[in-house]
């Protein structure tokens, strides 16, 4: 019998893949994306996780915080991101007030995100207080990523973007939050802006992977906002962001060149016209 070649394409990353990466000590690379073109580029570059972050409120919409982002907006952006991905696992942030009032709200809204976007999972901010909801969502077959430490949806409660887990009491609570999320069924947990020593302790105490942002080198993976690491957003320069490009300058220079050519009557040329 004639053998049929494998045309299935790249292997899709799943929660099982992510768990295996932790077991083997293989670091997990994650970036945010909010549109089709960016997600396609990230996927082709070999990213493992694509997070449709509610950070879009700040870097895409120009808001001061993530608070104003709606569930409908998250679903819209997640749909465009999923269309650009063949391999990476896409995770969608559950926005402010889509789950905080009651566990049933989070359950229904997470189901809506999965059904309408085709994403691979959802992310909730919070620890012990959302454990019941995380378990309920996970029991329905929806992969859940946790998020503790600095949680931007609680920024008004914190009073700023200072590191979390610095005091012994808060560090102890974050350790408990991480364990409770694992026990509730989360497949991974983001550790944002906490001391590296604490992040290491949490990472070693969990069977599930940790994804760090401003939490040191010893997490199982790392995540950054894509516009930060590409140098598109010049007004935000925290110490945990490494800029791998300076695209804001490149884009401005390109647009300036285009404007100059149009004003001078040099674009389009004869070869560029029909």
N, C-alpha and C positions, 0 to 999 in steps of 0.2 A: 504494500500500500504506500502511495506517495506521502511523504512527510510534509505537513503543513508548517511553514515557518511561524514563529511566535510574533504576532503583530499586536499584542496586547498593550504595548507601550510601556512607559516607566511604571514601576511598582508604586502604588499609592501608599503614603505613610499613614499609619493608623495608631491608635492607642497602644496596640501590641508592639508596633515598631518602636514607639517612644519608650515603652517599658524595657524593651530589649536593649535599647541604646544605653539606658542607665545601667543595666546589668553588666554590659560589656565595657562600661567606662567610656562610651563614645559621646563627646559633647554634642549638645542639641543647639542648632542655630535657628533663631526666630527673629523676624522683623514684622513691623506693621505694614499694612497696605490698605488703600481705600478705593482703588479703581482697577479696572481691567489691565491697562498697560503696565502699571507698576507690578501687579501680582504676577503677570506673565513673565516679566523680567526677573523677578525674584525666584520664581519657580525654575526657570531655565538656568539660573545661576547656582541652583542646588540647595536652596533654603529648605529647612525641615518643616518649620511651622510658620504659617502666615496668620498674624493676628489682625483682625478687623477691629481696631481699638476705638473706644469712644474718645480717644485723643484726637479723632477727626474733628471734634468740636473746636479744638484749638488750632491745629495745623491746617485743616481744610476749610473750616468755617470762619476762623478768625475770632472765636470766642475766648474769653479769659480763662474759663474752666471747662470741664467736661459735663457739667451739671445740666446744661440745656439740651443736650443731645437726646433725641426721641427714639423710641423703638422702631418706628417706621423708617427713620433715617438710617439706623443701623442695618435694617433689613435691606434697604435700597443699596447701600454700599457693599454689603456682604454678597449680594447677588452678582454685582459687577466683578468683585474679587474672585469669587468661585469660578466664574467663566474663564478666567485667565490661568487657572491652575490645573496641571495634570498630575503632579506628584505630591506636592506638599499637603499637609493637613491644615485646613482652614478653621480657625477658632474665632468666634464672634463675642465681643464684649456685650454683656447685658447692661443696658444703660441705667442711669439713676432713676429710681422709682418704678422700675419694671419688675422688681422683686422684693423691695424692702418692706412693703406694707404687710404682705402675707405670703406664706410659702406657696399657696395655691396660685398666686399671681406669677411667681417665678416659674412654677411648673408649666402653666399655660403659655406664658410668653416664650420660654425656652423651646417649647414644642412648636410654636409658631415660627421661630427663627429657623429651626431645623427643617421644617416642612417647606418654607417659602424660599430658602436660600440654597439648600443643598450643602451647607457647611458640615464640618466634621465634629463640631462640638461648640460649647459655649463657655464663657468665663464669668465668674461672679466674684465681686470684691467682698471680703469679710471672712471671718473664721468661725468660731464656735457658735455665734448667733445665727448663722445660716446653715448649720449642719443638717438640720431636718430637711430643708429644702433641697440641698445638694443630694442627699440620699434619695429623696423622692424623684428628682430629675434623673439621677443615675439609674434608678430602678425601672424607669420608663425607657431605658436604652439610649439616653443622651449623654455622651461623654462630657464631663465637667472639669474645667481647669479652675483651681482656686487662685486667690490673690490676696496676700497679706503684707503687712509692713505699712509703707505709705500707700494708702488707697485714695486716689484722686477724688472719688465721689464723696469722700468724707472730709474734703479739704477745709470746709468752713468749720467743722468740728475741731480739726487739728490746729487751725489758725495759720497754716503755712505749709511749705514743702520741706520742712526739716526732716532729717533722718528719724526713723522710728526704731524702737527696740534698744535705745541707748541706756535707759534705766533698767535695773535688775527686774523690777516688777513687770515692765512692759516686755522685756526679753522673755521672761517666763511665760507670759500670756501668748506671745507669738509662737513659742515652742508648742504650747498646748493647742493653739489654733491649727498649726500645721498637722499635728497628729490627729486632731478631730476631723479635719478635712479628708485626710487619708482614710480614716475609719468610715467616713460617710460615703466613700466611693470615688472621690476625685482622682483623676488619672495623673495629675501633675499640679504644681502650685507655683505661682509667681511670687518671688521675694523681692519687694521693691524698697530700695534705699534703706537698708538695714546694715549694721556693722558686719564686716566680712567674717569675723569670728563667730558671730551668731548664725549667719547664713551657713557656714560650714557645719556647725553643730546640728542645725535643722536638717541639712542635706544628708548627713550621716545617720540621722535618726529615722529617716523615712525610707520606705520601699519604693515610693513613687518619685519621679524626677522633680527637681526644683529648677525653675527658670529665673535667673537673676537679672535685675536691672539696678545698677548701683549697689550690688550686694557681694562684690568680690569675685574672685576667680574660681572658687571651689564649689559653685553651684553646678548642677548637671547640665545646664544650658544657659544661654544668654539671650536677651531680647533688647532691641532698641527701636525707637521710632524712626522710620525710614527717612523722613525728611531731615532729622537731626544728623544721622550718620552720613548722609549725602551732602550736607552743607547747604541745604535749601532754606533752612530757617535760621537766619543769622543772629537773631535776637536771643537765642536760647543756647547757653554754653555751660551746662553743668559738667562737673568733673568726670562723671561716668560716661560721657559721650565721646567716642573717638570719631573724628570726621574722616571718612575714607575718600571724600571728594569735596569740592567746593563749587557745587553746581549753581548756586545763586549768582556767583560772579560770571560763570560761563554763559548762563542763560541771558543775563543782562547784556553781556558783550555781543552775543549773537543777535538779540533783538535790536540793539543799537546799530549793528551793522546793516540789518534789514531796513530799519527806518532810514538810515543814511542813503542806502541804494534807491529806495522808493522816492525819497525827496529829490535825489539827484537825477532821477529818470534813468537809472541804470538797471532797474528790475521791473519787469522781466526783459530778458534779452530776446533776440530773434529766435534763438534755439529753444527758449523756454516758452515760446508762444505757439499757438495753433493757427 
